[in-house]
Amino acid sequence: MANFITDQLQSIDAETLKQWLDQDEITLIDVREPSEHAGEHIFGSISIPLSTFDPLNLPVNGSKPFVFYCQTSNRSSQAAQKLFAFGFKQVMHLQGGLNSWKQAGYPTIVNKNAPISIMRQVQIVAGSLVLIGTLLGAFVSPNFLFLSGFVGAGLLFAGITNTCMMAQLLAKLPYNQRV
């Protein structure tokens, strides 16, 4: 069942999306990064990452409306804002993203050879920087503790604002761009 959460952004649930996909009524667009799409995606979706999202690059294939999705529906909401700024009047996205699709029990295409997820990469890099800063701070100079503090402040900012600069930077690395 479809719900209007704002005047312009329409959220649909996984069941509605499944029906529309089965009836070939929509064009499904995945706005996650290429490595995430390569790792797991909904069958029939097209990868147009938010980091390079441009409304001019949307596929034109007749009168099918677009439905956007990402992992949790945060990035698809951001893509919708870009479309509204471009002049679109109504945009649809999957509420809860890929997580809600999987919770509903619908299948995904999984590639075990794809790069690890961006969030796991963020955890590895942030954890490594905190560990290095702490060890260097304990054994070399207390000034290295600022590195751990800086990373902690960055993670705090990311949590409060729901944006992650480290994830955006990691997404631009070449191995994350392959599909």
Stockholm file with secondary structure:
# STOCKHOLM 1.0

chainA/1-179         MANFITDQLQSIDAETLKQWLDQDEITLIDVREPSEHAGEHIFGSISIPLSTFDPLNLPVNGSKPFVFYCQTSNRSSQAAQKLFAFGFKQVMHLQGGLNSWKQAGYPTIVNKNAPISIMRQVQIVAGSLVLIGTLLGAFVSPNFLFLSGFVGAGLLFAGITNTCMMAQLLAKLPYNQRV
#=GR chainA/1-179 SS CCEESSSSEEEECHHHHHHHHHTTCSEEEECSCHHHHHHEECTTCEECCGGGCCGGGSCCCSSCCEEEECSSSHHHHHHHHHHHHHTCSCEEEETTHHHHHHHTTCCCEECTTSCCCHHHHHHHHHHHHHHHHHHHHHHTCGGGHHHHHHHHHHHHHHHHHTCCHHHHHHHTSHHHHCC
#=GC SS_cons         CCEESSSSEEEECHHHHHHHHHTTCSEEEECSCHHHHHHEECTTCEECCGGGCCGGGSCCCSSCCEEEECSSSHHHHHHHHHHHHHTCSCEEEETTHHHHHHHTTCCCEECTTSCCCHHHHHHHHHHHHHHHHHHHHHHTCGGGHHHHHHHHHHHHHHHHHTCCHHHHHHHTSHHHHCC
//
